[in-house]
Amino acid sequence: MVAVSGGARGPAHLVLTASVARRYYLDGRSKVEIAEEFALSRFKVARLLEDARTSGLVRIEIGYPGVIDVELSARLMETFGLLHCVVTDTPDDHPASLRGHLGAAAAELLTELITPEDVLGLSWARSVSAMATALQRLAKVPVIQLTGALARPGVDDSSIELVRDVARVAGGPAYFFYAPMAVPDAATAQALRRQPEVAQAFSRIGAVTRAVAGVGAWASEQSTLYEVTSEAERRDLARLGVTAEISGVLVDAAGAPVVSDLTERMIGITAEQMRAVPEVIAIVYGPAKVRAVLAAVRGGMVDSLVTHSTLAEALIRAARS
């Protein structure tokens, strides 16, 4: 049988090693079958299994003596066909504490995944801000602001500071702009998008290889964008079927983008641009966001997840129902 214990590797490598070891030792799969399933070479599979044996990763059960639930991470990744999943075994306590745990896990994952060939895009969310706070090192890459800033009570940082802070850790260039996330009318939005600093950042969105964002449910206190819209707008968007918001992109329960007046007033990445990013990593917490996460994944807006065990289990149950 298989278990996973600590090591110097990052969380994505840890989850992959656990998944491969589980297939081989518990499920009785051949190395050829495992290589085909995970798109790895047979040599890579053999090396992972050898590493597991020599380092003591192979034991009685699948487990990791830390905050990462390796087996649940693998189950969530396989259930939704995601690129990476990191699930923390974290009590559902105060939201700030939960954000801190997830931010640290996301920072570790990003440190492992980002290479000098990447271009990193960031959308503001409290969870993404927590990741930036925990980030200690990163490959030297450009960092691109993907959404305008929010002006609302309780928000004491911004998209600009987020991009600057992460770029400072990476030592790469920061492409940011001073503009709100939503403006009063479409004409103002069009004019702002033509401003040099905004246009410069937007021109680089197509080069983004990995992005980090939050996922908001279309409900009070569950989305950064929900709170800055009027009651009339909220009702109209609810009638249009809005279920989730990812970096200002609104989607319905099936994950299809919802076009509205608000869409025309947004300063940020579009649905098409979001889907074109090779990997969007979402940091999400709270059981109230099950439907929103399902919508984001179904719509191809999110490719990887960093979350906690309660939400991960709820997502797996919802996928099976």
Secondary structure, 3 states (H helix, E strand, C coil): CCCCCCCCCCHHHHHHHHHHHHHHHHCCCCHHHHHHHHCCCHHHHHHHHHHHHHHCCCCCCCCCCCCECHHHHHHHHHHHCCCEEEEECCCCCCHHHHHHHHHHHHHHHHHHHCCCCCCEEECCCHHHHHHHHHCCCCCCCCEEECECECCCCCCCCCHHHHHHHHHHHHCCCEECCCCECECCCHHHHHHHHCCHHHHHHHHCHHHCCEEEECCEECCCCCCCCHHHCCHHHHHHHHHCCEEEEECCEEEECCCCECCCHHHHCECECCHHHHHHCCEEEEECCCHHHHHHHHHHHHCCCCCEEEEEHHHHHHHHHHHHC
